[in-house]
Amino acid sequence: MMPGMNPKMMKQAMKRMGIKQQEIDDAEQVIIKCAQKEIIIDNPNVTKVNMMGQETFQIVGDISEHEIDAKAEINDEDIKTVMESASVSKEEAKKAIEKAEGDLTQAIMSLQE
C-alpha cells in the first residue's frame, strides 16, 4: 500500500483503474525453474493481480536458490531409440546419451562411427 493512504481509499482507486486483486491463501511453495537454477519460495504470500486483462502475481516469502545439475535426464524411451537406431546394447546406448549430454542424434551418430 501507499504510505499515508487509507486502505479503503486505495481499494476504491484500484477499482476505478480496473485493477482487481485476489489473495491465494493456500499456497505452500512457489518454484521458478530457470535453465541453470531453481528459485524456491517457501511460506509464500501470493496475490494475483488483474490489470486490464493482464494477470500478474506478487509473491513474498522465504527465498532460496538451488543450482540444477547440468546432466540431462535419460529416460528408457531415449535409450530404446538409440539402441534400435545404432544396434547397440542398453549400456552402450546409455553411455552414448550421457556423453552427448542428452542429444539423441549426436549419441546415435557417435555409435555409428
C-alpha positions, 0 to 999 in steps of 0.5 A, a space after each residue: 500500500 501507499 504510505 499515508 493512504 487509507 486502505 479503503 481509499 486505495 481499494 476504491 482507486 484500484 477499482 476505478 483503474 480496473 485493477 482487481 486483486 485476489 489473495 491465494 491463501 493456500 499456497 505452500 511453495 512457489 518454484 521458478 525453474 530457470 535453465 541453470 537454477 531453481 528459485 524456491 519460495 517457501 511460506 509464500 504470500 501470493 496475490 494475483 493481480 488483474 490489470 486490464 486483462 493482464 494477470 500478474 502475481 506478487 509473491 513474498 516469502 522465504 527465498 532460496 536458490 538451488 543450482 540444477 545439475 547440468 546432466 540431462 535426464 535419460 529416460 528408457 524411451 531415449 535409450 530404446 531409440 538409440 539402441 534400435 537406431 545404432 544396434 547397440 546394447 542398453 549400456 552402450 546406448 546409455 553411455 552414448 546419451 550421457 556423453 552427448 549430454 542428452 542429444 539423441 542424434 549426436 549419441 546415435 551418430 557417435 555409435 555409428 562411427 
